[in-house]
Amino acid sequence: MPTLPELARDHTDLGADDLAWLALLQADWQIIADLSFADLVLWLPDREGTGYWAAGQMRPTTGPTALVDDVVGTFVAAGRRSLLDAALRDGRIAREGDPEWRDDVPVRVEAIPVRRGSRIIALVARNTNLHGVRTPSRLELAYLQTASELTQMIAHGSFPYAGQRSDHADSPRVGDGFVRVDATGKVTYASPNAMSVYRKLGLTRDLTGEHLADVTRQLVPPELRLDEESITAVLGGRMPRDTEIGNRTGTVIVRSIPLRPTGEHTGGLILLRDVTDLRRRDRELVTKDATIREIHHRVKNNLQTVAALLRLQARRIGSASGREALEEAVRRVGAIAVVHETLSQTYEEEVEFDAVADQLLALVSEVGAQAGAVRLRRTGSFGTIGSDVATPLAMVLTEVLQNAMEHAFGEGSGGNVEVHATNTGGQLRVSVADDGVGLPAGFDLDASSSLGLSIVRTLVGELGGTLRILGRAEASEGQESGTLVELCLPTRSGA
């Protein structure tokens, strides 16, 4: 289905400012469709004057549709729709008394010129399904009267309001709560849903006949008001804006559209939406996020305390093997602490693992048996991975790096260890290559009794990944020594 900019580019001479005006109109025409109980179609006159292109369509949520099929992208030749011709020619709303019949359904059609400045840049056809028409209620009469005033404003070029756009993703709709105020801000009609919204704020009387701004001041204490301008201008129907008001019992989004059908301010359309439950859930989510971050922070602190105690204990042990075992435990606990420290600084349960990997390289380089003699570096990127993968991956990377530090190089000798990572399509590939002495003769990963390699095999298996350890000579011709460890695992557990 073609878009408005595409149709305008191919068939009209409308400029960027014209399209921006039409985009503003379309942003609010669900309101007009609902108030009219009618389908709206946006028609663009073509540059040759031979007809009109349908560039937009909106169906009402308050009544039956008059257009079952989508019409966007269709062309109607000039002379086929006399109301469109008349509205474009005369620059005024064109309507006829007799309805059109479409699939045995009577449809009343009106054509509304869309004026920007001194030019008619488009037309809006309002199509009302008259099937089953009955005597309208007060609510329906209020809707229709407001729709009529808005369409007059479109024809005069005073609607939509330039630059007006709701800042709220949950901006109110017509059915959420509808209030009409007169030029002084006094309520002339409030829908039942609008009354329910104000009941949530604590209102115990009727809104009709009251000044909406004054009533709101009585319900919302000064310390909870955003500003007096919002209370006076928005709730008085004089400023095209939306705002959020509330007290300790409820929260409401208010949308104001001033009405000036003949150029003079006659009142305003006020739309209300009760968002009390939404805001409560938002607060709960913020509290939950803060709690999770605090938990990660405390876990990190506790792990660092454990690591410090193990380090103290290692210094007091005379046995070299016992001291070495405790130092390995310190590194493993430190690797987990690094992940929790990263998670404590983000609202997401995801980790930019490059920063974690760099900290792990520094940790292993500082406390390894060959500290200072072996150079560790990272290339490539781990990308963003889930926290459920980050912790075991940190453990795996720490063990592999520690093995390289301890076994790849002889006493007093140095070398290089490179970690390379690639994250593509949900698969993370990691290689750890050193230029050391290589694997011992007859090395078998599955038969190895090394605690570190056992941890690596277990964790990689739990993540659904694969592990290979081979001499670099096996992996690439021309390499005489060294070891290559290759990991491949999904970036989320269970993937």
C-alpha positions, 0 to 999 in steps of 0.5 A: 500500500503506497504511503502519503509521501510516495503518492504526493511525490508521484502525483502532486507538487506538494512541498515538505511543509504541506506534507507536514501539515497533512501529517499533523491532520492525520495524527488527530483524525481518529478523533474526528472520525470517532466524533463524526461516527464516520470514515475519513478518506484523504484525497490529493488532487493530482498535479494535472487536475485530472482527478484525485488520489486516495492517500489516507483512510481512517475508520471510526471506533464509535460506529459502523464503517461505511468503507469495508475495503481499503481505498488508499492508492486508488484514483478517482477521475475528476467529474466522478465525485461531484462533492470533491470537485465542488469542495476544491473549486469553492474552498468550502465544505460540500454536502448533499441531502441524498445519500449514496448507496454502497452495497445496499447501505446508505452513506452520507458523504461530505467533502471538506477542503484542507486549507493551508494558508491561502491554498487548498492542498487536499480534501477529506471525504467524510462517509457516514453509514446511515444504516440503522440511524436512530434519534441521537443521544446527548452524547452523540449530539455533543460528538457531532457538534464538536466534529462539525466545528473541527471540520469547519476549522480544517476548511478555514485552515485553523486546524490542525494546530501547527506543531501540536502533537501529543507527548504521551504514547497513551494520549486519550481517545474520544471514548476515554472521556469527553468534555465540552467547555464554553469560552469561559471554561465552564463545562457544557457536557461531560460524558459518563466516562469523563465523569468516572475519570473525575470520580477517580480523582475524588469528585462527588458532584456533577461536572456540568455547569462547573469551571473545569479548572476550578474543580481540578484545583479543588481536587489536586493539591498545589504541590502535585500540580505541574504548573498553573498554566496547565490548569488554567489554559489546558483545562479551560480549553484555550491551549492546544496541549496535553498534560498529566494531572493527578492526586494520591487517588488517581492520575489523568492525562488531559488533552485540550483542543480549542474550538474556533470554527469561525475564527473566534474562540467558542470553547474547547474539546477536553479529552480525558484518560484515567492512567492510574493503573498504568502509572502504578505499574510504571512505578512498580517497574521502576521500583523493581528495576532499582531493586534488581540493580541494588541486588546485583550491587550487593552480590558484587560487594559480597563476592568481593568480600569473599575474594578478599577473605580468600586472598588473606587466607592464601597468604597465611597458607604455607603449602604452595598447592593450597595457596595456588588453589585459593588464588584460583578461587579468588579469580573465579569469584572475581569473574562473577563479581565483574558481571554483577558490577556491570549489571548493577549499572544498567536497567537492562538484564543484558550486558555489554560484554566487551567491558566485562572481558576487558576487566577479566583480562586485566584481572588475570594479567595482574594476578597470574603466575606470569604477571607482567611477562604475558601480554593479553589483548582483545580484538573483535566484539562480544556485543550485548548478551543476556545476564544468564549467559554473561556469568558462565561466559565470564567464568569460562573466559577466566579459566581459559585465560588462566590456563594459557597464563599457567601452561603456555609459557615456561618459567620466566618467559613471556608471550602473547594471548589474544581473545577474539570475539564475533557476535552474529545472528545470536551466535557468539564465537570466541577464540583464545590463541596463545603463541606458547609451547602448545598442547602436551603430547596425547592431549585429550579434552574429554579425558583431562582431569584439570579442574579448570577445564572441567568447569569450562566443559560443564558451563559450555555444555549447559549453555548449549555451546561447543568447545574445541582445544587444538594446537595452532599448527592444526588450525592454521598452516605455518603456525609452529607453536601455541594453542587455540581454544574455540568457543561457539555458543548462543548469546541467550541460554536456551536459544 
